[in-house]
Amino acid sequence: MSKSQTERLTAVFLSGFGDDSADETRKRVFAVASVVADDSAWESLERKWLDRTGGIPFHATDCDSDQGDYATIPHTENKRLYKDLSILLAESGVWGFGAAADLAGHDEFFPGVHPEMSYHNCFQKVVNFWVHRAADWKAKHIKFSFDARIQSDFNAGYLYSMMVNDKTQPHHHLLADEVSFLCSRKNPRIQIGDLYARECMKYLDNMFGPVKRPVRKSMQALIDTNRFGGDFYTREHFEDMHRRWDEIQKHAGFTQKDYFDWLDRNGLVDNVTNSFRFLSWLAEQEKLNPDFKL
């Protein structure tokens, strides 16, 4: 961001609006994405967005597949709308980051591990990305608002609260105390996040799903701005993790005893969420100090 944008963000706080998206069967891919801007960029994009959508609350999946509010609208018009909105987002100055996981790949190499682990990982990756970016931009704090639908996939509010109070993580103080859950039909910013969440989901699904397809033009237009990106966890990622698990633990320098000692030090109990927190904490320590050892 430019110096003037950074100053405005420092003054009015960094605002992040996110959404979740899953493939139609809810078995292949899960994605979380967030889009961020200062007030000036948001207001400009919102005006153009509302004008182009013509009063119909935008939902990326419905528009892209001629469903819901778009079922009676010609296919070519729906595709033109999706294209125009993607161009508006690309030209807006808004930033975006997402995380998507191949759930089938996760289940193949880590059978018995609840897919909620992947949900946690995606959620944490997106939040942590913006926390570090907010620190780089010298923002006072960052506030997140999410589409209420995300609560149906996992307890994002609880996870967020956990991260706010997690003193083991750097920059945790930049997170606003509360996260808001908003209705996408009433909030264009959530609709904008919905579009990017779908693009992240489709990017992974098209490249590594049952049917291989090239990168969508809408996603490529966003990538070309150098303001949009993400982390994509493929089947190969989970295969590599499984193959190198002993090596990963050795490199990280932790054992099961280290994990339980960490729980004791932080007054925590052994559960899925805290096991992920432990791994996230280790990753952060390695990032800050490549020579870190427990």
Secondary structure, DSSP 8 states (H G I E B T S, - for coil): --HHHHHHHHHH-EEEEEEEEE-TTSSSEEEEEEEEE-HHHHHHHHHHHHHHHTTS---HHHHHHT-GGGTTS-HHHHHHHHHHHHHHHHTS--EEEEEEEEHHHHHHHSTTS-THHHHHHHHHHHHHHHHHHHHHTT-S-EEEEEEGGGGGTS-HHHHHHHHHT-TTSTTGGGB-S--EEE-TTT-HHHHHHHHHHHHHHHHHHHHHSSS-----HHHHHHHTTTSEEEEEE-HHHHHHHHHTHHHHHHHHT--HHHHHHHHHHTT---SHHHHHHHHHHHHHHHHH-TT---
